[in-house]
Amino acid sequence: MNQIFQRLSSIFLYTIPLKASIPFGYFLFYKYSFLKILFLITFPIATIEKSLPFGGLLLFIILFAGLAKNPKVPYFVRYNACQALLINVALIIVSYLLRIAPILELGSIIFIFTLSIFIYSISQCLYGVEPEIPLISRSVRMQI
């Protein structure tokens, strides 16, 4: 039972970067209406971020200090928490870069890329395997 809870909580953690990638895919949401199901998947994270002042920052700090850096939490959950947070940080950096040079097609590519990382990570977590994402997984192992 404990292993099932670890896998499900790891899957839930990957909704954080998926929620952060939604603004990149607005063009795709209008073109393909079935993608709106992603709003339902990310609704709990959006609710947490909107209900608290500085909700996104507080969520980041709580997950980083409470999960990723806590040695009492199982390694599988810490690994996935840190990896989801690093993907989220990368998306924040990309969003600032796209504010400087707004390219609509690049935003759609970033959304599709993040969605594919989300699907891959969920499938790996269901099997109980650590998702290997180039560059990010190496950074996660250095953090933990």
C-alpha positions in Angstrom: 0.0 0.0 0.0 2.8 2.4 0.8 4.3 1.9 -2.7 1.0 2.7 -4.3 0.8 5.9 -2.3 4.3 6.9 -3.4 3.4 6.3 -7.0 0.2 8.3 -6.8 1.8 11.2 -5.0 4.6 11.3 -7.5 2.0 11.4 -10.3 0.3 14.3 -8.6 3.5 16.2 -8.4 3.9 16.3 -12.2 0.7 18.3 -12.5 2.6 21.3 -11.2 4.7 21.8 -14.4 1.7 20.8 -16.5 -0.2 23.7 -14.9 2.7 26.0 -15.6 2.7 25.1 -19.2 -1.0 25.8 -19.9 -0.4 29.5 -20.8 1.9 28.3 -23.6 -0.8 26.2 -25.2 -3.7 28.6 -25.4 -3.6 28.5 -29.2 -3.8 24.7 -29.1 -6.7 24.8 -26.6 -8.8 26.8 -29.0 -7.9 24.6 -32.0 -8.3 21.2 -30.1 -11.0 21.3 -27.6 -10.2 17.9 -26.1 -7.1 19.4 -24.5 -9.4 21.3 -22.1 -9.4 18.1 -20.0 -6.0 19.3 -18.8 -7.7 22.1 -16.9 -9.5 19.5 -14.8 -6.3 17.6 -14.2 -4.5 20.8 -13.0 -7.5 22.2 -11.1 -6.2 21.1 -7.6 -2.9 22.9 -8.1 -4.6 26.0 -9.5 -6.9 26.1 -6.5 -4.0 25.9 -4.1 -2.1 28.6 -5.9 -5.0 30.9 -6.2 -6.3 30.5 -2.6 -3.1 31.6 -0.9 -1.3 34.9 -1.2 1.9 34.1 -3.1 0.5 30.6 -3.5 2.9 29.5 -6.3 5.9 30.6 -4.3 4.6 29.0 -1.1 3.8 25.7 -2.9 7.3 25.7 -4.3 8.9 26.3 -0.9 6.7 23.7 0.8 7.4 21.1 -1.8 11.1 21.8 -2.0 11.8 22.0 1.8 9.1 19.5 2.9 9.5 16.8 0.2 12.6 17.2 -1.9 15.0 17.9 0.9 13.4 15.9 3.6 15.3 12.6 4.2 12.3 11.1 6.0 10.4 11.1 2.7 11.0 8.0 0.5 13.6 8.6 -2.2 11.1 7.9 -5.1 8.8 10.8 -4.0 11.8 13.1 -3.3 13.2 12.4 -6.7 9.9 13.1 -8.5 9.2 16.2 -6.4 12.6 17.7 -7.2 12.3 16.8 -10.9 8.8 18.3 -11.1 10.0 21.5 -9.4 13.0 21.8 -11.7 10.8 21.4 -14.8 8.6 24.1 -13.3 11.6 26.4 -12.8 12.7 25.8 -16.4 9.2 26.7 -17.6 9.3 29.9 -15.6 12.6 30.9 -17.1 11.3 30.1 -20.6 8.2 32.2 -19.9 10.4 35.2 -19.1 12.4 34.7 -22.2 9.3 34.5 -24.3 8.1 37.8 -22.9 11.3 39.4 -24.3 10.8 37.7 -27.7 7.2 36.6 -28.1 7.1 33.7 -30.6 3.7 32.0 -30.7 4.9 28.8 -32.3 7.6 28.4 -29.7 5.0 28.5 -27.0 3.0 25.7 -28.6 6.1 23.6 -29.0 7.0 24.2 -25.3 3.5 23.1 -24.3 3.6 19.9 -26.4 7.1 19.2 -25.0 5.9 19.6 -21.4 2.8 17.5 -22.1 4.9 14.8 -23.5 7.2 14.9 -20.4 4.1 14.8 -18.2 2.7 11.7 -20.0 6.2 10.0 -20.0 6.7 10.8 -16.3 3.3 9.5 -15.3 3.8 6.2 -17.2 7.2 5.7 -15.5 5.8 6.5 -12.1 2.9 4.0 -12.6 5.6 1.3 -13.2 7.6 2.5 -10.2 10.6 3.6 -12.3 12.3 7.0 -12.0 11.7 9.0 -15.1 14.9 9.9 -16.9 14.7 13.3 -18.4 18.0 14.6 -20.0 19.8 17.3 -18.0 17.1 17.5 -15.4 17.5 14.0 -13.9 21.2 14.6 -13.5 20.5 17.9 -11.7 18.0 16.1 -9.5 20.5 13.5 -8.4 22.9 16.2 -7.5 20.3 17.9 -5.4 19.2 14.9 -3.5 
